[in-house]
């Protein structure tokens, strides 16, 4: 995913749609056949792509450790210019999540009306601010790569528990 950082695109969401068309995603069928919904905000695309990664890892039986997951989430946030530690993103995430009475899992409400179940490893960890999320907040270096831009973390408060989702 690191090479995507340097692609010149007018809209950072283009980079995500390019990645979803890579053969590795296409090999798993139509569940990864994501059209380019430019009506969605970058935050929606970020969380939607995390759900695709959860599904991909499950179908591919890919055993990601926390470091590799954190690196991937970090890179994806950079590609989409999302500052995950910012008050703006934390407020957006809190405002757009809700518990489901059907199965107890948290759902993320996208601006186009879709609801994503946050039961996959990455999304579940992310919305509950688990070890992967905490590792992303710590920032680079990761064992799988390093970007020099640390702007994602400049708004991080000293109390990561202050924005917990209930």
Secondary structure, DSSP 8 states (H G I E B T S, - for coil): -GGGGG---SSTHHHHHHHHTSHHHHTT-GGG-----TTS-HHHHHHHHHHHHHHHHHHHT----HHHHHHHHHHHHHHTT--TTSHHHHHHHHHTEEE-TTTS-EEEE-TTS-EEETTSHHHHHHHTT-HHHHHHHH-S-BTTB--S--GGGTT--S-GGGG---
